[in-house]
């Protein structure tokens, strides 16, 4: 470093402070600081302890199951039972972007799918386990309904319930395709589906309505089981099983290949029995689940992922009608829809209407079509849970279309017209 730069650097340095003046400044600072009085400081430790305790209480109550404190009435038994679950709002999800229409090899070209600005939304609920904390926070909320084990699962295991829920969604989609396509004038046919056990048939009830005699099949078959093969015959429908049973008598044994969720495929020997209402008719002893499917000259699929249940049937049917016809049935808006759909176009009730109304309101949707069969009380409760939401009760598919046209939508036209 040269001398010029050294002088320049040194000239920029501050002179050292005066020791006496520095002492006076520090003494002024010490005397200028105001410390809390002793009687105020004595509350610091108790308040800190209470704050820590509150954090611990919140953490602990968030881990303790609500069944320790929450109780709900089991109407079947007329007694209060622990409520470890709650039915709460889920979500409102668009159907349109899940719709796929494709050509089947060798068949006619599929119809055009028209782009739409609006969309139909199907609505879900969830039934998660609850903690003491979540019960306490939501106990007065209209859209929170505490559930007992029986409320949530009925008499099914979680695996059985899951099988039925997914199968209900699949069947709902198939019936919706049939209803929508026939409404539009396309050729559609409903055919029986595979053999799924809904429940084991009771052969004899006592005066109280309790089952006192079950068929032998109860020992090896469960609700939710899917029957694949009977005595070497592939089962494509319940009709195939009926043919296998022709000529059999009660006491005969058949071999069944069974598929069970969580266990895979296995074979069982089943002793046959007679029907309780017709001793001449030989049965396995179960009630089949509705597994009907639709046959079309082209493929239609609606990707519902892992979502189960039958309540999206009407939403599926309206989405298909809107997508396969010109115009905007929604009027360019988002329209939430819930309700089962039957082959005649009638709309059936669903569970969790209040929770679904809350989910729709939270999604910012303005209009919600719901089944008239829910009844005035449930519909009123849904309106109370979502006061800013327009809830329209309908009884049939045609009612739903009329309601949408009245709110600004374009009336769809069938191809036959």
VODO-781451 format. One record per residue (C-alpha): x, y, z; residue in one letter; residue number from 1. Coordinates in steps of 0.2 Angstrom, whole numbers, plus 2048, in hexadecimal, padded with zeros to 3 digits. Example, Ala and Ser with C-alpha at 12.3 -4.5 7.8 and 13.67 -1.06 7.14 Angstrom:
BEGIN
     X     Y     Z   resn   resi
   83E   7EA   827      a      1
   844   7FB   824      s      2
END
This chain:
BEGIN
     X     Y     Z   resn   resi
   800   800   800      x      1
   807   811   7FB      x      2
   808   820   807      x      3
   7F9   829   7FF      x      4
   7ED   81B   801      x      5
   7F3   819   813      x      6
   7F0   82B   817      x      7
   7DF   82B   80F      x      8
   7DA   81B   819      x      9
   7E0   822   82A      x     10
   7D7   833   827      x     11
   7C7   82A   826      x     12
   7C9   821   837      x     13
   7BE   828   845      x     14
   7C8   82E   854      x     15
   7C7   823   864      x     16
   7B9   827   870      x     17
   7BD   831   880      x     18
   7BC   824   88E      x     19
   7B4   830   89A      x     20
   7A6   835   88E      x     21
   7A3   823   889      x     22
   7A1   81F   89B      x     23
   794   82D   89D      x     24
   78A   827   88E      x     25
   78A   815   894      x     26
   784   81B   8A5      x     27
   776   825   89D      x     28
   770   816   893      x     29
   770   80B   8A3      x     30
   765   818   8AC      x     31
   75A   81B   89C      x     32
   754   808   89B      x     33
   744   805   8A5      x     34
   742   7F4   8AC      x     35
   731   7EC   8B1      x     36
   72D   7EE   8C3      x     37
   72F   7DF   8CE      x     38
   71C   7DB   8D0      x     39
   71A   7DB   8BD      x     40
   728   7CF   8BA      x     41
   721   7C2   8C6      x     42
   714   7BE   8B9      x     43
   720   7BA   8AB      x     44
   724   7A8   8B1      x     45
   712   7A3   8B4      x     46
   70C   7AA   8A3      x     47
   71B   7A1   89A      x     48
   716   791   8A3      x     49
   703   793   89E      x     50
   708   796   88C      x     51
   713   786   88C      x     52
   705   77C   894      x     53
   6F9   783   887      x     54
   704   77D   879      x     55
   706   76C   881      x     56
   6F3   76A   884      x     57
   6F0   76E   871      x     58
   6FD   762   86C      x     59
   6F6   754   877      x     60
   6E3   757   873      x     61
   6E8   756   860      x     62
   6EF   744   863      x     63
   6E1   73D   86E      x     64
   6D3   735   864      x     65
   6C2   73D   865      x     66
   6BB   72D   86B      x     67
   6C1   731   87D      x     68
   6B4   73F   87E      x     69
   6A9   740   86F      x     70
   698   736   86F      x     71
   68B   734   862      x     72
   67A   72B   863      x     73
   679   71A   85B      x     74
   667   71A   855      x     75
   667   707   852      x     76
   66C   703   864      x     77
   665   713   86B      x     78
   675   717   875      x     79
   683   723   875      x     80
   693   71D   86E      x     81
   6A5   723   86B      x     82
   6A7   72E   85B      x     83
   6B9   72C   855      x     84
   6B5   733   843      x     85
   6AC   742   83B      x     86
   6A4   745   82B      x     87
   6AB   756   824      x     88
   6AB   75F   814      x     89
   6B6   758   806      x     90
   6B8   761   7F5      x     91
   6AF   766   7E5      x     92
   6B8   760   7D6      x     93
   6B5   763   7C4      x     94
   6AF   754   7B9      x     95
   6B2   75B   7A8      x     96
   6C5   758   7A7      x     97
   6C3   746   7AD      x     98
   6B8   742   79E      x     99
   6C0   738   790      x    100
   6B6   731   781      x    101
   6C0   725   775      x    102
   6BD   71A   766      x    103
   6BB   708   768      x    104
   6C5   6FE   75C      x    105
   6BA   6FA   74D      x    106
   6AB   704   753      x    107
   6A4   714   74D      x    108
   6AD   725   751      x    109
   6A9   72C   762      x    110
   69F   73C   763      x    111
   6A7   74D   764      x    112
   6AA   753   775      x    113
   6A6   766   776      x    114
   6B1   771   780      x    115
   6A8   77A   78E      x    116
   6AC   78A   799      x    117
   6A2   784   7A8      x    118
   6A4   774   7B1      x    119
   69A   768   7BC      x    120
   6A2   764   7CD      x    121
   69F   754   7D7      x    122
   6A1   756   7E9      x    123
   6A9   74B   7F6      x    124
   6AA   749   809      x    125
   6B6   741   815      x    126
   6B4   738   825      x    127
   6C6   739   82D      x    128
   6CA   734   83F      x    129
   6C8   742   84C      x    130
   6D2   748   85B      x    131
   6CC   750   86A      x    132
   6D2   761   864      x    133
   6C9   75F   853      x    134
   6B9   75A   85C      x    135
   6BA   769   867      x    136
   6BD   775   859      x    137
   6AF   76E   84D      x    138
   6A2   768   85A      x    139
   696   777   856      x    140
   69A   777   843      x    141
   68B   773   838      x    142
   696   76A   82B      x    143
   69E   75F   838      x    144
   695   74F   83D      x    145
   69D   743   849      x    146
   69C   730   845      x    147
   69D   720   84F      x    148
   6A5   711   848      x    149
   694   70A   842      x    150
   690   71B   83A      x    151
   6A0   71A   830      x    152
   6A2   708   82C      x    153
   691   700   82F      x    154
   694   6EE   830      x    155
   6A1   6ED   823      x    156
   6B4   6ED   826      x    157
   6BE   6FC   81F      x    158
   6C4   6F1   810      x    159
   6B2   6EB   80C      x    160
   6AC   6FD   80D      x    161
   6BA   703   801      x    162
   6B5   6F5   7F5      x    163
   6A3   6FA   7F5      x    164
   6A7   70D   7F4      x    165
   6B2   70B   7E4      x    166
   6A5   6FF   7DC      x    167
   697   70B   7E0      x    168
   6A1   719   7D7      x    169
   6A4   70D   7C8      x    170
   692   708   7C7      x    171
   68C   71A   7C9      x    172
   697   71F   7BA      x    173
   690   711   7AF      x    174
   67E   715   7B3      x    175
   682   728   7B0      x    176
   689   723   79F      x    177
   679   719   79A      x    178
   66D   727   7A0      x    179
   677   735   798      x    180
   67A   72C   787      x    181
   668   726   785      x    182
   662   738   789      x    183
   66D   73E   77B      x    184
   666   731   76F      x    185
   676   725   76F      x    186
   675   712   76F      x    187
   679   70C   781      x    188
   676   6FB   789      x    189
   677   6F6   79B      x    190
   67E   6E5   79F      x    191
   681   6DB   7AF      x    192
   692   6DD   7B7      x    193
   69D   6D1   7C1      x    194
   698   6C8   7D1      x    195
   69B   6D2   7E0      x    196
   694   6CD   7F1      x    197
   68B   6DB   7FA      x    198
   686   6D2   809      x    199
   683   6C0   80F      x    200
   671   6BB   80F      x    201
   668   6B7   81F      x    202
   65E   6A7   81E      x    203
   654   6AA   82E      x    204
   64F   6B9   839      x    205
   649   6BA   84B      x    206
   63A   6C4   851      x    207
   646   6D3   854      x    208
   64D   6D3   842      x    209
   65E   6CB   847      x    210
   665   6BD   83C      x    211
   665   6AC   845      x    212
   66A   6A1   836      x    213
   677   6A5   829      x    214
   67B   69B   819      x    215
   68B   690   819      x    216
   693   69C   80D      x    217
   694   6A8   81C      x    218
   6A3   69E   823      x    219
   6AE   6A1   813      x    220
   6A7   6B0   80A      x    221
   6A6   6C3   80F      x    222
   69E   6D2   808      x    223
   6A9   6DA   7FC      x    224
   6AF   6CA   7F5      x    225
   6AF   6C8   7E2      x    226
   6AB   6B7   7DB      x    227
   6B6   6B4   7CB      x    228
   6B3   6A1   7C7      x    229
   6A6   694   7CD      x    230
   6AA   681   7CA      x    231
   6B6   686   7BC      x    232
   6AA   693   7B3      x    233
   6AF   6A5   7B2      x    234
   6A2   6B0   7B9      x    235
   69E   6C0   7AF      x    236
   68E   6C3   7B7      x    237
   682   6BC   7C5      x    238
   679   6B3   7B6      x    239
   689   6A8   7B3      x    240
   688   6A3   7C6      x    241
   676   69F   7C4      x    242
   67A   693   7B6      x    243
   687   68A   7C0      x    244
   67A   687   7CE      x    245
   66E   67F   7C2      x    246
   66B   66D   7C7      x    247
   674   670   7D8      x    248
   66B   66C   7E8      x    249
   66D   672   7FA      x    250
   67C   66A   802      x    251
   686   669   7F2      x    252
   697   671   7F2      x    253
   69E   67C   7E5      x    254
   6B0   684   7E3      x    255
   6B1   696   7E1      x    256
   6C0   6A1   7DC      x    257
   6BE   6B1   7E7      x    258
   6C7   6C2   7E6      x    259
   6C8   6CB   7F7      x    260
   6CF   6DC   7F9      x    261
   6E0   6DB   803      x    262
   6E1   6C8   801      x    263
   6E1   6C5   7EE      x    264
   6D9   6B6   7E6      x    265
   6D6   6A5   7EF      x    266
   6CB   696   7ED      x    267
   6BD   690   7F9      x    268
   6B1   682   7FA      x    269
   69F   688   7FD      x    270
   690   67E   803      x    271
   680   683   7FA      x    272
   670   686   803      x    273
   65D   689   7FE      x    274
   656   69A   7FD      x    275
   64B   69F   80C      x    276
   63D   6A5   801      x    277
   63E   696   7F5      x    278
   644   685   7FC      x    279
   645   67E   7EA      x    280
   652   68B   7E5      x    281
   664   688   7E9      x    282
   66F   697   7ED      x    283
   681   69B   7F3      x    284
   679   6A7   800      x    285
   67E   6B9   7FC      x    286
   676   6C9   7F5      x    287
   680   6D0   7E5      x    288
   686   6E2   7E3      x    289
   680   6EC   7D4      x    290
   68E   6EB   7C8      x    291
   685   6EF   7B8      x    292
   68F   6F7   7AA      x    293
   68B   700   79A      x    294
   68F   6FB   788      x    295
   692   709   77C      x    296
   698   70A   76A      x    297
   6A7   715   771      x    298
   6B0   716   781      x    299
   6AC   723   78F      x    300
   6B6   724   79F      x    301
   6B6   730   7AD      x    302
   6C5   72F   7B8      x    303
   6C0   730   7CA      x    304
   6D0   729   7D1      x    305
   6CE   722   7E3      x    306
   6BE   72B   7E6      x    307
   6AF   720   7EA      x    308
   69C   720   7ED      x    309
   68D   722   7E2      x    310
   689   734   7E5      x    311
   692   73B   7D5      x    312
   685   732   7C9      x    313
   67B   742   7C4      x    314
   68B   74C   7C2      x    315
   692   73F   7B6      x    316
   682   73F   7AC      x    317
   681   752   7AA      x    318
   693   753   7A6      x    319
   691   746   798      x    320
   681   74F   791      x    321
   68A   760   791      x    322
   69A   75A   78A      x    323
   692   750   77B      x    324
   686   75E   776      x    325
   688   76F   770      x    326
   686   77E   77C      x    327
   689   781   78E      x    328
   67D   778   799      x    329
   686   780   7A8      x    330
   684   792   7A1      x    331
   697   793   7A2      x    332
   697   791   7B5      x    333
   69D   784   7C1      x    334
   68F   77A   7C7      x    335
   690   76E   7D6      x    336
   686   75E   7D5      x    337
   682   750   7E1      x    338
   676   741   7E0      x    339
   675   72F   7DA      x    340
   66D   72C   7C9      x    341
   662   71D   7C4      x    342
   65F   715   7B3      x    343
   64E   71F   7B2      x    344
   657   730   7B5      x    345
   651   732   7C7      x    346
   65D   73A   7D3      x    347
   65F   731   7E4      x    348
   665   738   7F5      x    349
   677   738   7FB      x    350
   680   739   80C      x    351
   689   748   813      x    352
   67E   756   80A      x    353
   683   763   818      x    354
   695   75F   816      x    355
   694   760   803      x    356
   68B   771   803      x    357
   699   778   80E      x    358
   6A6   771   802      x    359
   69E   778   7F3      x    360
   69D   789   7FC      x    361
   6AF   789   800      x    362
   6B3   785   7EE      x    363
   6AB   795   7E9      x    364
   69D   78C   7DE      x    365
   68D   796   7DE      x    366
   680   789   7DA      x    367
   67D   777   7E1      x    368
   671   76A   7DA      x    369
   66C   75E   7E7      x    370
   65F   74F   7E8      x    371
   64D   754   7EC      x    372
   64C   743   7F5      x    373
   658   749   803      x    374
   649   751   80B      x    375
   645   763   811      x    376
   64E   761   821      x    377
   65F   75C   81A      x    378
   65E   769   80C      x    379
   65A   776   819      x    380
   669   770   823      x    381
   674   772   813      x    382
   66E   783   810      x    383
   672   788   822      x    384
   684   781   820      x    385
   686   78B   810      x    386
   67B   79B   811      x    387
   682   7A3   802      x    388
   680   794   7F6      x    389
   671   791   7EA      x    390
   66B   780   7EE      x    391
   65F   779   7E1      x    392
   656   768   7E5      x    393
   652   75D   7D6      x    394
   649   74C   7D4      x    395
   64F   747   7C2      x    396
   65C   74A   7B5      x    397
   64F   754   7AB      x    398
   64C   75F   7BB      x    399
   65F   762   7BC      x    400
   65F   767   7AA      x    401
   650   773   7AC      x    402
   658   77B   7BB      x    403
   668   77E   7B2      x    404
   65F   785   7A3      x    405
   656   791   7AF      x    406
   666   797   7B6      x    407
   66D   79C   7A5      x    408
   673   78B   79D      x    409
   670   785   78B      x    410
   664   777   789      x    411
   66D   768   782      x    412
   665   760   772      x    413
   665   74D   76F      x    414
   66C   747   75F      x    415
   65B   740   75A      x    416
   654   751   75A      x    417
END
